[in-house]
Amino acid sequence: MRESVSIDAIEGESFTFGSAGVWQERVTAKQAAAEAAIPPGWRLSAATLAGIKLSPNSTTDLTKTDILRKCGILSERELGLTEKYNARQLLWKMAAGEVTSSEVTLAFSKRAAVAQQLLSCLTETLFPEAQARAAFLDDYLKKHSKVFGPLHGLPISLKDSFDIAGVQSTLGYVSFLGRPIPTVNAALVDVLLGLGAILYVKTNIPQTLMTADSENIIFGRTLNPKNLGLTAGGSSGGEGALIAFRGSILGVGTDIAGSIRIPSSCCGVYGFKPTTNRIPYGGQTSPALSGMPGIVPSAGPLATNIGDLELFVKSIIDAKPWVRDSSVDAVPWFELPPPAVPSYTTKFLTIGVLEEDPELPLHPPVKRALAKAVAALTAAGHTLIPVHQSRSTSTSSGWLQAFKLFSLDPTNTSIQHILDGGEPMINTVKIGQDRARAEGPTKEFSLLELAAMNVERAKYREAWRELWNEHSLDVLIGPSAQHTAPKHDTHGMPGYTVIWNLLDYPACIIPYSTASMELDPDPNGYPSTCPPPAYDPKAFDGAPCAIQVVAPRFQDEQCLFASRIIDDVLNG
């Protein structure tokens, strides 16, 4: 089993919490408890791990190894349940009595336990509670001859920030280990339970939740199952890795700058960032200062296909979550396509294509994937319109606005939590802090300066509204990042994701194509003078590429509807 983190030799200075070694003791105790929660029969043996280098320096693709069959932890039936079906198919099978929730839950619990030992993708496990819940739901179906709800018996994974009564929400902070354990569920947790879902694991995140590498001192670095040497993304990186390994087929993350979409694209899975306040967000543990203005995060799903993203969003909205969470907008789900359109496959779209921002240039594999997608969609009969970026609508302009809005907290609360625990900063947080210090002391913005930021944001939104209407777009497609999943601790600025948070547009990630040393061989296709990370054809070979599909605010249904059409062309 790979260790979560080495606490004996961490680069940099020595750190203390109250007295020498206290933070290390807390981390060791938490790690031991997490390891003990994995049943002995689900633990990987040394013989199983022989020949597999579990290291951030390895390039192994675990999804192409036979480790799950070699270890013998899952039966052939359990392997089939976790590999052959999507969430909707499993729901149908459970409702028909072809398979029990207990069987499905056990299978995914085992697979998640294996994933944790390989990838460090989990923070909390609820295996006994999940099995008890599954038994209750099986009994309910037997007694009442109907399902408990539309998500009856389906195991769903959750990002660590979602509070579950009786379960810690540490966010990977040492200082949070001493906090009282939540006694109340997050609003979304209550909605999911009311729909019949089963909660069985919470997933890993980065220190501060504001970097694209899911690493923290307690739970370690989450590895990407598609290539251990490339980042799994963040901040919902544990979700991305777990779903790519199929230790989950439907999970929940959050997104304030790309935190659902970055892991989805890095790990080659599907992800959806809804319009803010359509999915319940309340009742989470947060690293940020409460009440601060700025960009509002969204909660949303990651899955193995588009249909399951829609299943999640529709099920939640149909449950009228505004009854449980006052921050949710009371906007019911509306069905697409309209009656005049008999099938989504007959609908031709007008699709904008976001051009490359010269200040945020694209790596060769990303350019090729987008061009390939445009060609395929054009050949399928859709209308593709290039969307040129002026200064008023540019990706780089939006990113700079977002960065200012992320810098409003004069107390730097997310960093203070690190200092309170006496723990060291992870590399990506330290890099960010070093950069911030180089730019000068933390600034406390005045109300007039905040008002000016709001005016600037309003102008950006208005410019995008005009641009959208000028071309009569249904949706827009573009890259999810300048690059594919890069090496650990090197993810670039999230310009191509964060602008949609600034605009509050729903956005969907569709995995499409992969980087290729043969097709994208020239490192000069991305000169060294460009922003990091540098392009390395050999290191990125085989890394997943992705297309991002975007629609205007509150057109979540349109975004998912069009994404299904686009996905059918690209991956059907």
N, C-alpha and C positions, 0 to 999 in steps of 0.2 A: 504494500500500500504506500502511495506517495504521501509524504508529510504535508500538512497544510502550510506550514511556514517554519523556517528555522529561526528559533529565538535565541540560539547560542551565538550566532555570528551574523549580525546585521550590520551592513556597511554604515559607516558614519560614527557619530558619538554614542556614548552609553547614555541610556535614559532611565529615569527612576520615577516611581509614582509613590509619593509619601516617603518611602524608604527603598533602598536598593532592592531591585528584583521583584517588587510587588506586581508590576504590570506583567512580567514574565510568568509569575505564578498564576495570575488570573487567566492568562491565555492558555497556559498548559492545562489548567483544570477544565476550561471550556472545550479544548480540543479533545481531551480524554473522554469527557462526557459525550461529545459528538461521535467519537469512534465507538464507544461502548453501546451507543444506540443502534448500531448496525448488528443484527443478529449474527452469531458465529457462523452459521451455515451460509451466510451471504457474503462472507469475506473472501477476497481473492488470495489464493495461495502463492507462495514464492515461485512454485513451478509454473503456475499460470502466467505470472508476470515475466518469466525468464525470456530474455530476448527483446522485451519492449522497454525502450528508454523513455520513462515518464519524466520529461524535462522540457522547460521552455526552449531549450536549444535543439530539441528533436524535431524532425519533420514528419514523423509518423502520422498517417491518417488512420485513426482508430476505427472509423466506420468501414474500413476495408480489411480489417483484421478478423480473425476467427475467435477472438478472445471471449465473446459471449457464449459461444458453443463449447469452446475449450474448457471454460471454468466450470460448467455443469451446474451453475446456480439456478438457471432458468430451464424448465422442461421445454420440449419441442412445442408443446401447446402454448406455453407462456411466451416463448419466442415469437410464435405466430401471432398471438394477440397484440404484441407490442410492435410488430413489423408489418403486418399485412393490411391493417385497417386504419382508417382515419376516425376522428371522434364521432362523426355522424353515423358511420357504419357500426361502431361499437355500441352506440346508443340504440340503434335499431336491433342489434343482436340481443342486448340486455332486455329491451322491452318485449321481444319475442320469446324470451326464455331460452335462447340458444346458448347463452353464456351468462354466468352470474356476475354481479358486481364484485363479489368476493374474489372470484378468479381474476378479473381484470385488475382490481386493485393490488392483489398480491403480485401479479406479473409486473406491473409498473413500479411497484415498491422495490422489488428485487432489482429491476433494471436501473432504477435511480440510485440504489445503493452501490451497484457496480460502477455507475457513472461517477459517483462521488469519489470512489477510491482511485479512479483514473484521472479525473478532471478537476477535483475540488470545486464542484459546481453548487453544492448545497451548504446551507447554514443550519437549518433545523429539519429534523425528520419526525414525522408523526405516524409512524407505521402501525403501532397498536391501535391508536385512535382511528386511523383510516380503516383498518380491518373491522373494527367494531361498527363503524358507520356503514360499511358495505354490508355487513350481516343484517343490520337494521333495515337497509333499503331492500335487500333480497327478501326479507320477511314481509316487508310492506307490499311488495309486488305480488307475493304469493297470497297474502291475505285479501288484498283489495282488487287484484286483477287489473291494476293500472299503475303507471309510473308515478313517482313522487313529484316529478317536475320534468321540464324539458332537458335537464342535464342529469337525469336519474342515473346514479351509479358511476359517473365519469370522474376519474381522478384528474384533478387540475393542480398544477404547480403555481406557487405564488412567489413573487419577489420578496425579499426579506423585510422590506419596509411595511408590508401589510400586517397589521396587528391581528393576532389570533389569541383569544382569551386563553391564558395558561401557558403561552409560548413566548420566549424572548424575541425581541426585535432589537438586535444590537447594532445593525448597520455596519458591523465589523469594527466598531469603536470599542476600545478597551474601557473607556469611561462609561459606556452604556451597559457594561456587564453588571455594574452595581445598581442599575435602575430597577424599580419594581417591575415585575412581570405584568404585562397587560391583563386586565380583567374584563375588558370589553372588546368585542370584535370590531374591526374596521367595517364600514358600511358595506363595501363590496363583498367582504367575507360573509356577512349575513345574507346578502342577496344570493350569492352562490349556493349557500347551504339551503336556502329556501327553494332553489331551483333543483335541488337533488344532487349537487356536486359533492365530491369527496376531496378533502384537502389532505395531502400526504407529505409534502415537502415545501420548505422555503428555500429560496435560491440566492446565490452569492452576488455580491455587489462590490464596487470599489470604495475605498476610503473616501469620504466626502460625497459620494454619488455624483461627482462632477468630473470624472475622467472616463476615457474610453477603454481603460484596462481594468477589468474586474479583479482587483487585488486588495487585500487588507491584511492587517497583522494577525487577526484571529483565524480567519478561514483560508488564508493564502491566496494564491493566484489561480483563477479559473483558466483552464487550458481549452483550446479550440479542438474539438474532436476531429475536424477535417484536416488539421495540420497543427501539431502541438507547438510548433515554433512561431505561429502567428497568433495574434490576439483574438480572443473571443468577443471583444468589444465590451461596451459598457454604456450605461450603468446596469442594464439588465443582462449582464453577460452570463450569469449562471443559468438564466432561462434559455438564452440562445444556445449554449453548449448542451444543456440537458435535452432540449428538443431535437437538436441535431443528432444526438446519440440515441434518440427515441426513448429516453428515460421518462419522457412526458410527450404527449402529442398536443396538449393545449395548456398554455401557461399565461400568466399575467405579469406584465412589466409596467413601468412608468416611463414617461418621456418628456423632458423639458428642453432638450437640445438635440435629441436623436437617440435617446437611451433605450428605446424599443427597436428602432430601425437600424442603428449601428450594429448591435449584436446579431440581428436578423441577417443583415447583409454579410457580416464577417463569418457567420456560421452556416450560411446557405439555407435559411429557413424563411418563412413568411412572417411578416409583422405588420401591425396596423396601429398608427397613432390617431385616435379620434379627435374631433373637435373637443376643446376643453369643456368639462362639466356635462358631458353626455354620459360618461361612465363614472360611477361613484369613486371619489378620491379621498373622502374624509376618513378619519380614524387611523391614519398611517403615522408611523414614527418618521420624523423628518430630521435631517441634519441642518436645516436652514432656520433662520430667524423667522418666527411666525409673524404674519401680518405685513411682511415686506411687499411693496408693489413690484411690478416687473412682469416677467413671463411666467405664465401659470402652467404647471405640468398637467399631463393627461395620463390616465390609466388605460391600458389597452392590451390586446392579446398577441401572443406569438404562437405559431402553429406550423403544421407540416403542409398546409394547403389553404387556398383562399376560402373555400367553403366553410372551414372550421373557424376562420376569423369572423365571417359573417354570422355563423351560428352563435358565437360568443356575444357579439355586439347586439344582435337582435334579441337574444334571450334576456340579456341584462336590461335593455331598454324596455322590452315588453313587460318586465316585472315592475315598472314604474318606480325606479330607484329614487326619484325625488321625494318619495314618501319617507325614505330612510335617511337621506342625506340632503341637507338644506342647500348645499352648494351645487346640486345637480339641476340643470335646466329641464323643465317639464316639456320636453320635445319628444313626442311619440315617434316610434319607428314608422316610416312610410315605405310601402312596397314598390319595388321596381322589378321588372319593367311594367309600364302601364298596360292596360288591357289591349291596346292597339298593337302591341308588340308581342307576338306569340312566344318568342323564345329569345333569350339573351344572345344567342349565337347569330340571330338575324339582324341585330342592331349594329349599324356602322357608326363609328365614333369620329368626332373631330378632336384630334389630339395635338396639343401643343408639345413642342420638343424644346426643353430648356437648353440653350446653348452654353458652351463652356465659358466660365468667367476667366479672363486672362490673369486675374490676380489669384485665382484658385484653379490652376491648370490640372487637367486630368491625366492620370497614368495611361499608357497605351492600352492595357486590357479593358479599362473602363470605357475609353473612347470606342474601342472595337465592339464591345457588348452593346453600347447604346446605338451605334450605327447599324449593327446587325438587327437589333430590335426594330428600329425604324424601317428597315428594308422589309422585314417579315410582316409588320403591320400594314405597310403600304401594299404589299402583294396580296394581303387578305382583304383589301378593299376599304380600309380606313383612310381618312384624310389626315395627313401629318403636316403640321405647320411649324416652321422654325420660329422660336420666340427669342428675339434679340434682346439682350440686356443693356438697358441704358443705366445711367448712374442712379436714376430714381427707382429702379427695380432690380439692381444688380445683386447677385448673391453676396459679393464681398461687402457691399454697403449694408445689407441686412445683417450679416455676421457682425459687423462693427457695432451696429445698433444693439444687437442682442448682448454682445460682450459688455457694453456699458450697463445694460439693465441687470446683468448678472453681478455687477460690481457695486450694487447699491448698499449692501450691508456694511456699515462702518465698523462693526464689531468682529467681522470675519468669523461668524459663528461656527461654520463647519470646520474651520481650522482650530478654533478654540477647543472643540471637543477632543481633538487630537492632543493638544497640550494638556487638557484636563486629565487625560489618561496616562500621560508620560511616555507614550509610545512614539516610535519614529514614524516619519512620513514615508509612504510608499514613493517610488521613483517619480511617477507621473505627477503626484501632488507636489513633491519637492521641486520638480522642474517648473511647475506653474507658480509656486511661491517665489522661487528665485527670479523668475521673469517679472513678477509683480513688484518685488523689492527693487529691481533694477529700474523700474519705471517711476519709483518714488513712493512716499508714504501713502497709506490708505486714505482716500479722500472721502469726506462726508459731504454728500451733495445737498444743495439747498433746495427748497421747494420750487424756486424759479428754474433751477437746472433740471429738476424732475419734470416740471411742466414742459420744458423745451424738449426733453426726451419723448414725452407723450405726443407732442405735436409732430416730431420727426417720425414716430411710428405711425401716426395717423396718415401722414403724407405717403409713407411707404405702402400702407394698405390701400389707399385711394389710387395710387399709381398702378398697383397690381389689379385692382378692380377694373380700371380702365383698360389695361392691357388684355385682361381676360375677355372682356366684352367686345373689344376691338376685333378679336379673332373668333368670337362665338365658340369658345372651347367647351367641350364636355369635360375633359380632364387634361392634365399635362403630365408628360413623363420626363425624367431626367436621371442623373446619377444619384446614388445615395451618399457618395463620398468622392474625393479626388482619386481614391485608390481602392483596391481590394483590402481584405484583412492584411495589415502590415505586421512586421515583427513587433514583439512585445515592447510596450512603452514608447512607441513611435507613431501612434495614430495622429494624423494631422488635424487641423481645425475643422469642426463639424459644420462648415458653411452650408453645404448642400442639404443638410437636415434642419439646422436651426432656423433657417429663414421661414420654414413652414410653421414652426412654433411661434415665431414673431408675428406671422400673419394669422395664426390659429387656423390653418388649413389642415384638414385630415389628409393623411399620407399613408400609402401602403407600399411595402417592400415585396417584390417578386424576385426570387432567385433566378438568374439567367446567365448562362455561359460561365466559363472559368478562364482564369489567366493561363497563358500558354507561352512557354519559353520559345516554341517554334513560331507561333503566330505573332508574338509580341517580343521579339528578341533584342530590340535595340534600346539600351539604356539611355541613349541620346534622345529618345522620344520624350524623355522627361529630363531636361538639363539640370545639372547640379545647382544652378542658380535659382531654381524653382523652390517653393516652400517645401519643407519636409512632410512626409518621409521620402527619401530617395527611392527611385524605382530600381528594383533588383530582379531581373527576369528569372533567375534561378530560384531565389528565395520565395517568390510569389507564384511559382509554377503550380497550377492546379487550384489556386485559391478561388473561392466562389466570387462571382460578380453578381450584380443585382440592378434592377430597374426600380425606380421610385415613381409611383403614380399618385398624383395630387389632385384634389378638387377644392372648390371654395368652402369657406366656413359653413358648417352645419349641413354640408352635402356629403355626409359620411356614407349614406346609402348609395349615392351616385359614385363615390370613389370605389366602394367595394364592388358595385355592379360592373363598372368599367374595368376594374382590376381583374375580375373573373373573365371578361371577354379578352383582355390583353393576355392574361395567363394562358388561356386556351390556345391562342395563336402561338405564343412563345414556347410553351411547355406541354401543350396538349398532344 
